Every structure is written in C-alpha cells, then in structure tokens.
Amino acid sequence: MDSSLFDIAQKFRQFALLETRGSSPLYEKLCLDISQDSDLLSLALETRQGQPPPNLFMATVHWLLMQEPTHALARHYPNLFPNADQDQTPESDPFPLFKDFCMQRQEVMRKILSERRVQTNVVERCGLLLPGFTVISERTGGKPMAMIEFGASAGLNLLWDKYTYDYGEGLRSGDLDSSVKIVTSFGNRRPPIFKNIPRISQRVGIDLNPIDVTSERETSWLQALVWPENTARFNNLGNAIAIAKDDPPTMVAGDAVDVLPEIIRQAPADSTPCVYHTHTVNQFTPDGRERLERLMIEAGLERDLYWLSSEYRSSEDQLHRAQVPNDISPTLLLTSFVEGRRTDEVLARCQTHGQWLEWLQAE
C-alpha cells in the first residue's frame, strides 16, 4: 500500500474507532473494512481537498442510497429500512453489498466527492453549547446576545433558543413546546442552564457554501450526513429545517477568517458578540487556524467578546491554550476577551454529537 493509501486508511480507521464507535455500529464496521480495501481507498482519494474523507465518503454513499431505497444495501440502513439487518453474521455482512454499490457508481461518486463538502448541521450539539451560552450570559448580566456561528451550514444551530433541552433529573430549558427535542445527559456536576433565555439581537451564520433550507436537494444532503442509526436526529433535523424556513437566520457566504472581523464589528453595541463553532476547525489549514487566532485576538482588543467551541483538541492546538484533559473526547472551550484580556477555560468534556457532557467547572 503506497503512502497516500496508507494515510487515508488511517483516517478511516481513526474515524471508526474515535467517532463512530458507540454511535454507529454500521459505519464503524464499514470504515474498518474500507481501511483495508485498496479499491475503495483509491476512490476516497477523490475527496475534495481540505475535507475529511471518511465523513464525505460515507455521506456520498448514503445520499445515493437515499435515491435508491430499494437497493439491497438499504436493508442495513435503519433510517431507510426500519427493520435493518444489524446482525454480525457473515451472511448479513453489509460490506460486499457496500463495495459493489460503490464500484458500480464510481464516476458519480468521484464527482460528488470532488465537489461536495461536509456541512453537518447537528442540532443536538446545541445541547453542548447551551451551558456555555449560559455562562456567557451570567457574566454579562443577561445582555442581549449577538450570535455569530462559522461553519454554520444551514444555520440551524443559530436557532438554538427555539429548541427544547432535556438534561434529565428535571433539568430542562428552552422552548418547551418546540418540535425539536434535544436530550443531553451530564455527569456528576450539573451544568448551568438558562432559566430564562436572553434576547437574541442578531443571528449571523458564515459558511463557504451555505445550505439553502428551501431546497429539497440541499436539505437531502444534510440528511445524508446524518448517520443511519440516528433516527431521532433525522426527525430533529427535519423539524429544525421547518423552523428555519419560517424564521431564517442571516447567512453569509465566505471564508470565516475573511468575513468574521467585519461581522463582529457590526454586532449591536448593546449586545454581547458570541462567536461559536462545532467540529469545524478540523477542515481549516494550519495557516487558516493561525489567521483565525490572530483575528480573534485583534477583535478582542476592540471590544469585549466571547468565543465558544466544541472540537477535538491537543495540547499543541493553537486554538487551545487552556489545560486539556488527557482523553480523546472533544472539549467545550470558552475563550473570553474582556477589557482586552484573554482567558481560556475548558468548560466540559463532551460527546461528538451532543449525547452527553461532563461539566468540569466548579458549581
């Protein structure tokens, strides 16, 4: 196996073991099998530069399969076939069907892989962000919040105050009548949760290619990015899209490091600018990360603002100068710029798609 195939094989293996394990048995198995299959790895090399190959590859197959729900492979996808075959017997192994499906659609897959982006809009991640927004609001005396999200996709996570949140043990918040139900468990420490959501003065989303929530083709791509076992996420996604159609946030097409400074400057003077993102900077180049770091520092010298993110990190990560817990979970990081002074705090460990968070701050 040459070096390019070896590198991409490692990405599929890491995706299987670090991200899909415990959340998608189907993707875990398929990605481990792909990591040992040179034909599929060669096809995955067509992935658009800067995009995560496993995520884009699995979404591409899912998108095509959604258009052919009678194909035998669909029997292994719970969202397409309610009684999907999840047995682990050789006879029920989905990989031969999966590979055959891909090999017969190589040309169309190459086109999709080379053109599309991973633009997940996981509304359940708002369950991780809500405690961070609560901390920001408490520290600013409940001032109106100017929400600025980059990597916003369709902007569904800009509408976080329109969803119901249930953390268990009677801890609920948000719009309790909402059709979007977000369930997030927590560890030994209760995270701080809004009793009353503050006023949102502004909602601006930034994306290289914003998803049009009125386009069925574009929203079906969002659906394809949801892992097949996560049927509750499919329902939440559809309901969030319906809410967005009625009350769409402002979306700006462009590179975050180019357009963020002006959007921050334009935030209402009586509001708290809150820049946030979830699982986005993994798609940035090293230079892009350095530029983002610099522009946030410069913006923080001009006015008080807060920067909240849920990402995988390492102790060398330029976006993360706070002490990093020694595990492989993503962390919720709050960076505050108050009177020109920067503070970094790891608020919580968390699960990639918002299933749980472990609050780390003292109550």
C-alpha distance (Angstrom), angle and dihedral (degrees) to the residues before:
residue distance angle dihedral
M1 . . .
D2 3.81 . .
S3 3.79 121.7 .
S4 3.82 96.5 -98.3
L5 3.81 91.8 52.7
F6 3.80 90.8 44.4
D7 3.82 91.6 52.5
I8 3.78 94.2 49.3
A9 3.81 90.9 44.0
Q10 3.80 88.2 57.5
K11 3.80 90.2 52.3
F12 3.81 91.4 54.4
R13 3.78 91.2 47.3
Q14 3.80 92.8 49.2
F15 3.80 90.8 46.8
A16 3.80 89.8 52.9
L17 3.80 96.0 47.3
L18 3.82 101.7 35.1
E19 3.79 104.1 33.4
T20 3.79 114.0 19.3
R21 3.82 99.0 36.9
G22 3.78 108.0 107.0
S23 3.81 92.1 9.8
S24 3.80 107.0 56.6
P25 3.82 118.4 17.7
L26 3.81 89.0 179.4
Y27 3.81 94.6 55.8
E28 3.79 92.2 40.8
K29 3.80 91.4 56.9
L30 3.80 95.8 40.7
C31 3.80 94.0 48.0
L32 3.80 92.2 49.4
D33 3.81 88.5 51.2
I34 3.81 92.1 46.2
S35 3.82 89.5 52.5
Q36 3.81 87.9 65.2
D37 3.81 98.4 41.6
S38 3.81 115.6 88.6
D39 3.83 94.1 -166.6
L40 3.80 94.1 57.9
L41 3.80 92.7 38.8
S42 3.81 89.3 54.6
L43 3.79 89.4 51.7
A44 3.81 90.5 48.7
L45 3.82 89.2 56.2
E46 3.81 86.2 75.2
T47 3.82 88.5 73.2
R48 3.78 113.5 129.2
Q49 3.80 112.3 -97.1
G50 3.78 112.8 -92.2
Q51 3.80 94.1 20.9
P52 3.84 123.6 113.5
P53 3.83 104.4 -109.1
P54 3.83 99.4 -148.9
N55 3.80 94.6 50.6
L56 3.79 93.6 45.7
F57 3.81 94.5 42.9
M58 3.81 94.8 51.0
A59 3.81 92.0 44.9
T60 3.81 90.9 50.6
V61 3.79 92.2 54.6
H62 3.81 90.6 44.2
W63 3.84 91.7 50.5
L64 3.80 92.3 51.0
L65 3.79 91.8 44.7
M66 3.81 90.8 51.7
Q67 3.81 85.3 61.2
E68 3.83 90.6 50.8
P69 3.82 103.3 39.0
T70 3.82 91.9 159.9
H71 3.82 92.4 63.6
A72 3.82 112.9 113.8
L73 3.81 90.8 -118.3
A74 3.82 89.6 64.7
R75 3.82 88.7 70.1
H76 3.82 86.8 74.9
Y77 3.83 94.5 52.3
P78 3.83 110.8 83.7
N79 3.81 94.1 -158.9
L80 3.82 90.7 55.4
F81 3.80 98.2 36.1
P82 3.83 116.0 30.6
N83 3.81 93.3 -153.5
A84 3.78 93.7 44.7
D85 3.78 116.1 175.9
Q86 3.81 106.9 -109.1
D87 3.81 97.0 161.1
Q88 3.78 117.2 127.9
T89 3.81 97.5 -140.0
P90 3.83 119.5 124.1
E91 3.80 90.1 -114.5
S92 3.79 91.3 57.7
D93 3.81 96.3 44.1
P94 3.84 105.9 135.2
F95 3.79 95.2 -160.8
P96 3.84 99.4 85.7
L97 3.81 89.9 51.3
F98 3.80 90.4 44.4
K99 3.79 93.8 52.0
D100 3.79 93.0 44.9
F101 3.83 89.9 50.1
C102 3.82 90.6 52.7
M103 3.79 96.5 43.9
Q104 3.79 91.7 52.3
R105 3.81 90.9 51.6
Q106 3.79 100.6 40.5
E107 3.79 96.9 129.1
V108 3.79 96.7 50.0
M109 3.81 90.3 43.0
R110 3.81 91.5 52.7
K111 3.80 89.6 53.3
I112 3.81 93.8 48.8
L113 3.81 93.4 44.2
S114 3.80 91.9 50.5
E115 3.81 95.2 46.8
R116 3.81 109.4 31.3
R117 3.81 130.0 79.3
V118 3.77 132.7 -148.9
Q119 3.79 100.8 -107.5
T120 3.76 104.2 161.9
N121 3.77 117.2 177.2
V122 3.79 102.0 -161.5
V123 3.79 103.3 179.9
E124 3.82 89.8 -173.9
R125 3.81 87.3 71.8
C126 3.79 86.4 72.2
G127 3.81 84.5 75.0
L128 3.82 87.1 66.7
L129 3.79 94.3 43.4
L130 3.81 97.2 48.5
P131 3.85 95.5 74.4
G132 3.80 89.0 48.7
F133 3.79 91.3 50.9
T134 3.82 87.7 48.9
V135 3.82 91.3 55.1
I136 3.81 90.7 49.2
S137 3.79 92.5 48.9
E138 3.81 92.6 48.6
R139 3.79 91.7 50.8
T140 3.79 93.0 49.7
G141 3.80 96.3 45.9
G142 3.80 94.2 -109.1
K143 3.80 95.7 -60.5
P144 3.81 116.1 169.8
M145 3.81 111.9 -82.5
A146 3.80 124.3 -127.7
M147 3.82 102.9 -154.0
I148 3.81 117.6 -151.6
E149 3.80 117.6 175.6
F150 3.79 125.1 179.9
G151 3.76 122.1 -160.7
A152 3.80 82.2 33.0
S153 3.83 97.5 154.7
A154 3.83 102.4 -172.3
G155 3.81 93.6 -5.1
L156 3.81 95.2 -114.0
N157 3.82 93.5 137.2
L158 3.79 89.2 57.4
L159 3.81 86.7 69.9
W160 3.80 93.1 59.7
D161 3.82 93.8 131.1
K162 3.83 90.0 62.0
Y163 3.83 94.7 63.8
T164 3.83 134.4 83.8
Y165 3.83 116.9 -116.1
D166 3.79 123.7 -158.8
Y167 3.81 118.0 -177.9
G168 3.80 94.9 169.0
E169 3.79 128.0 -115.7
G170 3.80 89.3 73.6
L171 3.81 93.2 -61.0
R172 3.80 106.1 138.8
S173 3.79 134.9 151.6
G174 3.79 144.9 161.8
D175 3.78 126.8 47.8
L176 3.80 100.7 -15.7
D177 3.82 91.3 -164.5
S178 3.80 94.2 54.3
S179 3.81 121.7 126.4
V180 3.84 88.0 -137.6
K181 3.81 108.9 82.0
I182 3.80 116.1 -169.1
V183 3.80 116.7 -168.8
T184 3.81 117.5 -169.8
S185 3.79 125.0 167.1
F186 3.79 124.0 -149.2
G187 3.80 137.1 -155.4
N188 3.79 130.7 -122.9
R189 3.81 95.6 -48.8
R190 3.78 120.0 65.2
P191 3.80 111.6 -128.7
P192 3.81 116.9 -130.5
I193 3.80 110.2 -99.0
F194 3.80 130.8 -171.3
K195 3.77 117.3 -101.4
N196 3.79 88.4 -171.2
I197 3.79 120.5 19.5
P198 3.83 110.1 -129.3
R199 3.77 122.2 -125.4
I200 3.79 115.7 -81.4
S201 3.80 108.0 -138.6
Q202 3.80 97.0 -177.4
R203 3.81 140.4 10.6
V204 3.80 117.2 -164.8
G205 3.78 125.1 166.8
I206 3.80 124.8 -166.3
D207 3.78 123.8 -159.0
L208 3.78 135.8 153.4
N209 3.79 87.8 -125.9
P210 3.81 112.5 11.3
I211 3.79 115.9 -148.0
D212 3.81 114.2 -119.4
V213 3.81 105.7 -132.7
T214 3.82 89.8 -158.3
S215 3.83 92.1 60.9
E216 3.80 115.5 88.9
R217 3.80 91.0 -159.9
E218 3.80 92.1 54.0
T219 3.79 95.5 44.1
S220 3.82 89.8 49.0
W221 3.81 87.2 58.4
L222 3.80 88.2 54.0
Q223 3.81 88.2 51.9
A224 3.81 91.1 50.0
L225 3.80 89.3 57.3
V226 3.82 90.0 61.1
W227 3.80 112.7 93.1
P228 3.82 111.5 -110.4
E229 3.82 98.1 -118.5
N230 3.79 93.0 53.4
T231 3.80 97.6 86.2
A232 3.82 92.6 154.4
R233 3.79 88.1 58.7
F234 3.81 89.9 53.3
N235 3.79 89.6 55.2
N236 3.81 93.6 46.2
L237 3.79 90.7 47.4
G238 3.79 92.7 53.1
N239 3.81 91.9 47.4
A240 3.81 92.3 47.2
I241 3.80 90.5 51.1
A242 3.81 89.1 52.9
I243 3.83 90.2 52.1
A244 3.81 91.0 48.1
K245 3.79 91.6 52.0
D246 3.81 89.2 57.6
D247 3.82 95.4 43.3
P248 3.81 110.6 17.6
P249 3.80 119.2 -170.6
T250 3.79 120.8 -132.6
M251 3.81 110.3 -88.6
V252 3.81 124.1 -161.3
A253 3.80 121.8 -162.9
G254 3.77 112.6 -141.3
D255 3.78 149.2 77.0
A256 3.80 110.7 -56.7
V257 3.79 93.8 -134.7
D258 3.81 89.8 55.6
V259 3.80 100.9 44.6
L260 3.82 104.3 28.5
P261 3.83 97.9 81.7
E262 3.80 94.3 57.8
I263 3.81 93.6 43.1
I264 3.82 90.0 52.2
R265 3.81 90.8 49.1
Q266 3.81 90.6 50.8
A267 3.81 94.1 53.2
P268 3.84 110.3 117.6
A269 3.79 111.9 -86.5
D270 3.81 93.0 -128.5
S271 3.82 92.6 53.1
T272 3.79 137.3 81.1
P273 3.83 111.1 -116.2
C274 3.80 108.4 -136.4
V275 3.82 115.9 -171.0
Y276 3.79 114.1 -168.9
H277 3.81 144.6 164.9
T278 3.79 140.2 172.1
H279 3.81 124.3 -146.8
T280 3.78 93.0 -20.4
V281 3.81 109.7 113.1
N282 3.82 91.2 67.4
Q283 3.81 84.1 77.7
F284 3.82 93.1 53.5
T285 3.79 122.6 97.6
P286 3.82 116.3 -121.7
D287 3.82 87.8 -105.0
G288 3.80 89.9 50.5
R289 3.80 90.8 53.6
E290 3.80 91.7 50.0
R291 3.81 91.4 49.6
L292 3.81 90.8 48.8
E293 3.78 90.3 51.4
R294 3.80 92.4 50.0
L295 3.79 95.8 46.7
M296 3.80 92.4 49.9
I297 3.80 90.7 51.1
E298 3.81 90.5 49.5
A299 3.82 92.1 46.8
G300 3.81 89.4 49.4
L301 3.79 89.9 57.4
E302 3.81 90.9 56.3
R303 3.82 98.4 48.8
D304 3.79 142.3 -10.1
L305 3.79 112.1 -84.8
Y306 3.80 142.7 154.5
W307 3.79 131.0 -131.5
L308 3.81 117.7 -160.0
S309 3.80 124.6 -177.6
S310 3.78 142.6 166.9
E311 3.80 109.8 -154.7
Y312 3.78 143.4 133.9
R313 3.79 107.8 -96.3
S314 3.77 144.5 -178.9
S315 3.78 129.4 -153.8
E316 3.81 88.4 -104.8
D317 3.81 93.4 52.5
Q318 3.79 108.9 126.3
L319 3.78 89.9 -145.0
H320 3.78 92.2 56.4
R321 3.80 121.5 59.5
A322 3.78 95.8 152.5
Q323 3.80 122.3 94.4
V324 3.81 108.9 -76.2
P325 3.82 120.2 -143.9
N326 3.79 109.9 -119.0
D327 3.79 99.9 -114.6
I328 3.79 138.8 87.7
S329 3.80 98.5 -107.2
P330 3.79 121.1 112.2
T331 3.78 114.9 -106.2
L332 3.78 133.2 -138.8
L333 3.80 105.9 -128.7
L334 3.80 125.5 -169.4
T335 3.79 117.7 -163.6
S336 3.81 113.9 -171.5
F337 3.79 127.1 -164.3
V338 3.79 107.4 -166.1
E339 3.82 120.9 165.2
G340 3.79 88.3 -15.2
R341 3.82 93.5 -55.4
R342 3.79 120.0 121.7
T343 3.80 123.6 -144.4
D344 3.83 126.5 -179.6
E345 3.79 120.6 -160.0
V346 3.80 130.7 176.6
L347 3.79 101.2 -141.8
A348 3.78 100.0 179.8
R349 3.76 150.6 -15.9
C350 3.76 111.0 -117.8
Q351 3.78 147.2 -179.6
T352 3.79 117.4 -102.5
H353 3.80 96.7 -114.3
G354 3.79 99.3 34.7
Q355 3.80 100.2 -96.6
W356 3.81 93.2 131.6
L357 3.76 144.3 -2.1
E358 3.78 132.0 -163.9
W359 3.79 108.4 -147.3
L360 3.82 111.1 -140.6
Q361 3.79 102.3 -176.4
A362 3.78 121.8 95.1
E363 3.79 114.4 -105.6
